[in-house]
């Protein structure tokens, strides 16, 4: 083995391994795809109305109103 190189302070110089790493982290392939997101508006509206109804009748809201 060769003798390690030392700098002026006595620390060993090491070579960078960054150049040996794979540069591409993005997979090679078709990235243009159409998302298949379907939102049922009526169902979402019902969920929101249910959440609002539960919030209006909650003790949490009563405590906030009393604090303000």
C-alpha positions as CSV (number, residue, x, y, z in Angstrom):
1,X,0.0,0.0,0.0
2,X,1.1,3.5,-0.6
3,X,1.8,6.0,2.1
4,X,-1.2,8.2,2.8
5,X,-0.9,11.9,1.9
6,X,-0.9,14.3,4.8
7,X,-1.6,18.0,4.7
8,X,0.4,20.6,6.6
9,X,-1.6,20.0,9.9
10,X,-1.0,16.3,9.8
11,X,-4.5,15.2,8.7
12,X,-4.8,12.5,6.1
13,X,-6.1,13.7,2.7
14,X,-8.9,11.6,1.3
15,X,-10.2,11.6,-2.3
16,X,-13.8,12.4,-2.9
17,X,-16.0,9.5,-3.8
18,X,-18.7,11.8,-5.1
19,X,-17.7,11.3,-8.7
20,X,-18.1,7.5,-8.4
21,X,-21.8,7.8,-7.4
22,X,-24.7,7.4,-9.8
23,X,-25.8,10.9,-10.8
24,X,-29.3,9.8,-12.0
25,X,-31.9,9.3,-9.2
26,X,-34.9,9.8,-11.5
27,X,-36.0,6.6,-13.1
28,X,-35.8,6.5,-16.9
29,X,-39.3,6.1,-18.2
30,X,-42.5,7.8,-19.1
31,X,-43.4,10.3,-16.4
32,X,-46.3,11.8,-18.3
33,X,-49.2,9.9,-16.8
34,X,-52.8,11.0,-16.2
35,X,-53.8,10.9,-12.6
36,X,-56.9,8.9,-11.9
37,X,-58.3,11.0,-9.2
38,X,-62.1,10.9,-9.0
39,X,-63.8,13.1,-6.4
40,X,-67.4,12.4,-5.5
41,X,-68.7,15.9,-4.8
42,X,-71.9,14.8,-3.2
43,X,-70.1,12.5,-0.8
44,X,-67.5,15.1,0.1
45,X,-70.2,17.7,0.7
46,X,-72.0,15.2,3.1
47,X,-68.7,14.6,5.0
48,X,-68.2,18.4,5.3
49,X,-71.7,18.9,6.6
50,X,-71.4,16.1,9.1
51,X,-68.1,17.5,10.4
52,X,-69.6,21.0,10.7
53,X,-72.6,19.6,12.6
54,X,-70.4,17.7,15.0
55,X,-68.2,20.8,15.5
56,X,-71.2,23.1,16.2
57,X,-72.5,20.8,18.9
58,X,-69.2,20.1,20.5
59,X,-68.0,21.1,23.9
60,X,-64.8,22.4,22.3
61,X,-66.7,25.1,20.4
62,X,-68.6,26.0,23.6
63,X,-65.3,26.5,25.5
64,X,-63.8,28.7,22.7
65,X,-66.9,30.9,22.7
66,X,-66.7,31.3,26.5
67,X,-63.0,32.1,26.3
68,X,-63.6,34.8,23.6
